[in-house]
Amino acid sequence: MRTVPRLVDGELEQGPFVSPYAYEWFIEGEAWASRGRHDEAAMAFENATAAPADDALLMTRLAEEYELSGESRRADRTLAMARRSYPHSPRVAFAEGRLAQHRGEDSEAIAAYARARELAPSWDAPVVALAETLVGAGHPERASAVLLAYLSSSLDARSERARTALLDLARRTGDAETMVQALALDPNSTPAKRAQSAGKLALENGQPALAARMLQSALGAPENVDLWLRALMQSGDRKEVATFLAGSGSQGLGGSSERLDLLLQIGEVERAFDLFTAADPSPKAEYARGRVLLARGDYLQAAAVLAEVPHGAASFEAARMAFAECTVSQGRRGAAAEALSQAPHDSLAVRRTLAEIYLGEGTLTAALRLFDPKQDSDRAVLAGLFERAGRFEEAAAYYAALKAPSSDQPRLRARASAERLASRGNHQAAIAVLDRWTSAAPDDLYARVRLVELLAADDQLDLAQKSGRRTLELVDEPKLRAHLLDLLEGSPGPEF
């Protein structure tokens, strides 16, 4: 048989000579297949086989398109012919895997892909397909191992397709350590970037201690320092944060406001007071001093300092919100609303703060008017407002309508995911999401009460009672407590 070199799937291989007639029909078939028109693709490949060419690639593609167009028997017959003609062809083994995977026969697909991988060790398609099948069969760890073994060989590390598959798998499973290994195989990556990506993934998946450990050795990049400190705070290691902020290394953190934020977050109010009350006068310094005084509970003095921040200063909006917090703490909600009216109302932060004031006055309607339910960011605030107003069904609907909260909003991501699942009747999956979230954030009492509600809806009454009784000891917000008591009375279980 006459053979010629040809490029297939990015690889140079020897194959039978293909006439122009067959080649044209083959290209036509691939074009139809790419559009999901499998009947037309199969017909085009049939026309290509009319030319006198015995080709494993053509025969296997014809078998695959027969399968996808619902002609399983013809697919089997075509593949059997290809197997007789090419018993050691990796393409035939790969096609066997494709057909088995399409039919839901995971064990057969895994065996076929493994055979194709043995026959063509440098071909990445069987490796990626094998990994995808293992994931679908519930074996993500085996899938990671297969991809890592392939990529770790010196010849095959060039496969962008396999590396992307491994990275996607690491993100889906929240496996930060596998992500580091995958990124290390990229010649363009750096240790700092690898640590940053893995740290973000660990944080997103509720593993702050792991994130801090991964970022510890890559603190030369300022963005990694910020991420590392956030991971430390979430893991409860505030002493390490305070030690770092007191040292010279914190000077490059991004500015005094960043240091102030962190000091106040970890409760180091007196250290913040020492650092910022002696600063040279400026609008930014006045804002910092006002925040420190507010944190100390010196509301009158804080309000006086914050009132000095002039209109037009970069910190004016933030100063108005802090001023409003001072006056609310003194029971002067009207003065707080007036202060916020001087700040730009296109700011979500200002509108959110003003809405809290309205809600505290019992005027939910005025609070709701500040937001546009067509905007995703506004929907997130509306969900919280309805929740705190005791209108829990409407809150759930708004959470379910959220599109894609960002990675630095883990609470919103968890609530939105759970409510989308619950709205489709998938209570068990929603329960799993909220169970994981409330384990990482036990102080989110609204999420814990919603978990009790979903457990009851799923007829897991004993668990609903146990979880509800534990949560009841912590809830002091009247509307939320009343809602939880209604749930406990409506889902009878064992007495405690």
N, C-alpha and C positions, 0 to 999 in steps of 0.2 A: 504494500500500500504506500502510495506517495504521501509523505508528510512534509509540512512546512512549519516554520516558527510563527506563532501568533500570540497576541496579547489578550489574555482573558482574566477579568477581575484584577487587573493591575499586575498580573504575573505572566512572564514569557514562558510559553510551553510549546511542545511539538504536537501537532494534530494533523488529521487528514486534510488534504486540499479540499477547499469548499468552492464550488462554482459560483460565479456572480449571481446566478438565478437563486441558488439556495441561500446565499448570503443576504440578498435583498429581502427574501421572505423571513429570514431569521431576525433581521433588524426590525421588520414590520411586526413580528411576533413580540419582541421585547417592548416595542412602543405600545402595543395594545396591553401588554401585561402591566406596564407601569401605570396605566390608567385604570386598572382593575377590570378590564374587559377581557376576561379569561376565555370565553367562548371564541372570540375573534383571535386571541393569541394562539389558542390551540389549532385553529384552522390555518393560521399563517405558518406555524411550525410543521403542520402536516404537509403543506405545499413545499416547504423547504426539504422535507424528507423525500419528495418525489424525485429530486436530483440524485444521481448515483454517488452518495457519500455516506459512509458508515461512521457516524460521529457520536461519541459518548455525550458530549455537551448538548448536541441537538436532541438526542433521544431522551436525556434526563429532563431537559427543559420541557419537552413535549409531555412527558409523564406528569410533571408538576402542574402544567396548565390543564391537562385533563382532570387531575384531582381537584383543582380549584374551580373548575367549571362544572363539577358534579359528576364527572365520568370516571368514577373510581375503578371500575373493571378495566376500562381501556388504559387507565394509568398503570394498573398492575401488569397488564400484558406488555405494555411498552417498556416498563422497567425490567420485566423478566427478560425481554429481548436484549436490553442493554447489559444486563448482568451476564448473559451467556456470551455476548460479544466482548465484554470488558470485565472479566471477573475480578480484576485487581484495580479497578478504576476508583479513585477517591470520589469522583463526581457521582458515580453510581451509588456508592455508600451514602454520600451526602443527600442525594435525592431520596433514598430510602428513609433517611431520617426526617426529611421534610414531609413526606407523605405520612409517616407514623405520627409526627407531631401534629399535623393537621387533623388526624383522626383521634387525637387525645391519647395515643398509645405511648406514654412517656418512657416506659422501660425500653421499648423497641427503638424509639427515637434516640435515646441516650446511647444504646449499644451501636446504632448505625453511625452516629456522629463520632463516637470514639474510634470506630473502625476507619472512618474517613480521615480522622486526625493521624492515625498510625500510618496510613498509606501516603499522606502528604503532610509531613510534620511542619512545613513552613507556611501552609495555607491557613489563613486566620478564620475563614468562614465557618468551618466545622467547630472550631473552638468557641466562637461567639455563640453559635447555635446550641452547642452543648451546654454552655453556661446558662443561656436563656431557658432551656428545657429543665435544667436542674433547679433553677429558681421557681419555675412554674410548678415543679413537683414538690416544692417545699424544702429544698436543700441549698439555701443561699451560701452557706459556708463552703460546700463542695464546689459551687460555681466560682467563688472567689479563688479557691485553691487552683482550679483548672486554669483560670485566666492568668493568675500570678505565675504559675509554672511556665506557661507559654511565653509570657512577656519577659520573664527573667532570663530566658536563653539569649545568648549574645546575637543570634541571627534574627530573632523574631521580635525584638524590642521595638522595631520600627513600625509595628502594626498600630496605627492610630485607631482603627476600628475596635481592636481588642482592648486597648487602653481606655477608650471612651466607655466601653461596656463595663469595665471594672470600676471606673469612677462613678458611673450611673448606679451601679449596684451598691457601692459604698454609701452613696447619698441615700438611696432608698432604704437601706438597712441601718443607717446611722453608724456605720463602722468607720470611725475616724482613723483607726490604725491602718486599716486596709487602704484608705485614701492616701495616707502618707506614703505607703509602699508604691501605690500606683503613680503618684506624682513624682516620686523619686526616679521613675523610669523615663520621665520626660526630660530630654537633654536641655530644654529651655527653662526648667523650673529651678528655683533657688530654695535653700533651707528655710528662709524667712517666709516665702510664699507658701511652701508646703505646710509649715506650722500654722500659718494664718488660716488656710483652707480647712485643715483638720480641726483647729480650735473652734472655728465657726460651726462646723458640723457637730462637734461634740456638744457645744452650747445649745444648738437648735434641738438636740435630742436629749436634753436634760442631763448632761454629763459634765457639769462645770469643773469637777476635780480633774477629770481626764483632760479637759481643755486647758486648764492651768498647767498641768504637767507637760503637755505638748508644746505650749508657748514659752515655757520657762527658758529654753535654750535659744530663743530667737527674739530677744528683747531689744536687739539693735534697731529694729524698725518701730517708729512711734506708734503706728497703727496696731502693732502686735502688743505693745505695752498697754494700750487702752483695752484691748480684748482680754489680755491676761488679768488686768485688774478687775474687769467685769466678771471674769470667771472665778477669781478668788472671792469676790463679794458674794456671788451666787452660791459658792460652795461653803460659805460661812467663815472663811479665813480672813477676817477683817484685821486681825493683828498684823498679818503680812502686808496688807494694803497700807495700814497706818505707818509701818516701818519704812516702806518704800517712799511714801509721800514725804516723810520727814527727811529723807536723804537727798543727796544732790542729783541722783538719777531722775528724779521727778521733774526737774527743771525743763526737760525737753518734752514734757507730756502734751503740750499744746497750748499752755497759757494758764494764767492764774484762775480763770473761771473754771477750767477743767479740774484743777486741783481743789478748788472750793467745792465743786459738785461732789467730788469723791469724799472729801473730808466730812461733809454734811451727811452723805449717804451712810457712812460707817459710824456716825455718831460722834465724830471728833470735833465737837462744836467749839470747845475752848482752844484747841489748836488752830482752828480756822479763825477764831477771834483774834488770837495773837498775831497771825500772819496778815490779816486783812484790815484790822482797825488802824494800823499804823501806816497804811499805804498813802501815797501822795494824792491829794484831791483830784478827782476827775469823775465824770459820769459813771464810768465803769467801776471805779473804786467805791463810789457812793452806793451803787447797786450791790456790790459785794458786801459792804458793811451792813447794809439794810438786811440782806439775807441772813447774815450771821446773827444779827440782833433778833431777827424773827425766829431763828432756830433756838435762840436762848430764851424765848418767851418774852422779850422786852418789846411788846407790841407798840406802845406809844412812841418810844424812841425809834424803833424800826420804821414806823410810818412816817415820822418826821424826816428821817434820812432819805427814804425812798421817794418822798414827795419832791426832793430837791433834784432828782434826775430830770433834765430838761427834755421837752418835746423835740424830737429830731435826733436824739442820741440813739446809738445802736442798741443800748440797753433799756430804752424807754418802755417798750412794750412789756418786757419781762418785769421791769420795776413796777408798772401799773398792776400787773397780776400779783406780785408780791405785796404791794400796798393793799390790794383788795383782800388778800389773805389776812393781813393784819387787822383790817377793820371788821372782817367777818368774825375773827377770833374775839373781838370786843363787842360782838353783837350788833354791829352797825352794817347790816346788809345793804341798806340804801346807799350809804357812802361808798361801799365796795362797787355796787353797780354803776354809780356815777363815775368812779375812777376808771372803770373799764370802758365806759362809753367814750373816753378820750383816746383810747387805743384803736388802731385799725381793725374794723370788724371782718375783714377778709381773712384774718388770722384764725386758724382752727383752735389754737391754744386759748386765745381770748374768748372765743365763742363758747368753748368748753367750760372755762372758768365762770363765765357769766351764766351759763346754763345751770351750773351747780348752785349758784346763788338763787336763781329762780326756783329751782327744785327745792332748795331749803326753805323757801317762802311758801311752798305748796302750789306754785303756779307752773305746773308741768307744761301747759299749752304754750306759755311764753318761751319756755326753754326749747320746746320742739321747733318753734318757728325760726330758730337761729340756724337750722340745718337743712340741707337739701338731700332728701333720701335717694336721689339719683347718684350722688357721689359716694364712692365706697368708703372714703375716710369719714364722711359724715354719718354713714350708716353704722359704723363702729361705735360712734359716740351715742347715736340714738338707741342702739341696743343696750348700752349701759344705763342710759336714762330711764328707759322703760323698765329695766330690771330693778333699779333702785326705787322706782315709783310703784313697784309691786305688780306691774303688768307683764307677767312672766311669759305668757304665750307670744305677745308682740315682740318681746326681747328675743325669744328663740327664733322667730321669723326673721328678724334683722340680722342676727348672727348667721343664720343659714344663707342669707343673701350676700354675705361678704364674699368677694371674689378671691383675692390672694393676699392676705396680710403678710407683711414683710417678715424676714427671718428674725428681726430684733423685736418682734411682737409675739412671743411664744404663747401668751394667754389668748390673744385674739385668734391665733392660728388653731389652737386647741379647741376653743369654743366654736369657731366657724366650722371646723372639720366635723366635730361631734354633732352639731345641729344639722348640717347637710345630710349626714348619715341618718339621723333620727327622722328628718323630714321624709326620707324615703322608706321609713319603716325598719331600717337596719339598726335596731336598738342595741344589739350585742356589740357591734363594731363601735357605735357611739359610746357605749359604756366603757369599752377598752380604752378609747382615746381619753375620756375624762378621768378614768381611773389612773392612767399614767400621769396626766397633768396634775391632778390633785395630790398625787404622791410627791411630785416635784415641788408643788406650791400648795401646801396644806392650808395656808392662810386665805386662799381664794374660796371664801365661804359660799358665794353664789354658785360657783362651779360644783362645790360639794353637795349643795342642796339639789342642783340640777341632776347630779349623778344619782341621788336618792330617788328622784322622780323617774328617771329612766329605768332604774332597777325595778321599781314598782310596776312600771308600764310593761316590763319584760317578764313579769310574774316571778321575779326573784325576791319574794317578799321578805324572807328571813334576812337576806343581805341588806335590803332596803331598810329594815328596822334597825339592824345593828349599826349601819353607817349613819342613819338618821339620828339615832340616839347619841352617838358620839359627837356628831356635828351640832346637835341641839345645845350641848354644853358650852359651845363657843359663840353661838349666834346671839347678838343682842340687838340687831337692827329689827325694829318692830314688824315691818311688812314681811321681811324674809323669815323671821321666826314664826309668824302666823302661817305663812305658806308651808313651812316645814312641818308644823304641828298638824295642819290639814292633811299633808301627805302621810304622816305617821298614823293618823286616825283612819285614813282611807286604805291603808295597806296593812291589815292585821298580821301580826307575827307573834313570836314568843315574847312573853313579858320579861322585863329586865328589872 
